[in-house]
Amino acid sequence: MSAAIVILAAGTGTRVGATSDGRPLNKVLLPLGDTTVIGQSVRAALATPDVVRLVLVVAEGEQDAMATTIAPLLGERELFLVVGGETRHDSEWNALQVLRPAIESGEVDVVAIHDGARPLAAPGLFAATIAAAREHGGAIPAAPLAGLVTRELRPIGGDLVGVQTPQAFTARALVASYLAAEAEGVGFTDTAGCLERFGAVRIAAVASSSLNLKVTFPEDVALAAELRATAG
């Protein structure tokens, strides 16, 4: 059995405020290291063992820009470009449609779905979530949350965690859940949410950290570059 990875990069990322030639620029196309934000995510996915399919979900009109930034990383590997939908759920379903033949044939047994704006997710995190999904049915990275306060500025106690990506699930359960969601005409903001509603799988937590940050604001790009350089 082998895994597939879906990387979502069809969002606008307007809070970063990036522009190119006076026009808005998708944040995942911003430079990071020797490639771009999305390039780092794709590189980690390509370095993950046992991955036979890689799907990149992009916005309409950005196919050429995404292909240009990704092509130097691929070597002999193949990557499928898929145009995203109106929502995250729609984009994930578009990617799963491309993977369905390999899933139904049994070639792909696990699918991991990752936010392309998390460029510091390491191959080891991808591999850990895929392995946990094989064991339990589903897996999500979770990192401790620190520094939270109430509206009255009192610290919030307890073992609170933040959910990240990549999130991995057994492939057939994932497709079945999205088919059920389509039949009911509902969508979800989080992959795990769809599985929790329709999937008969247990979702396990995989230890992660705040280093797996999501690029949301302008300062996040500089922070990601600094963290990447520190990590070597």
Summary of the structure (lengths in Angstrom):
residues: 232
radius of gyration: 17.4
end to end distance: 32.5
largest distance: 55.9
contacts: 763
relative contact order: 0.18
helix: 41%
strand: 25%
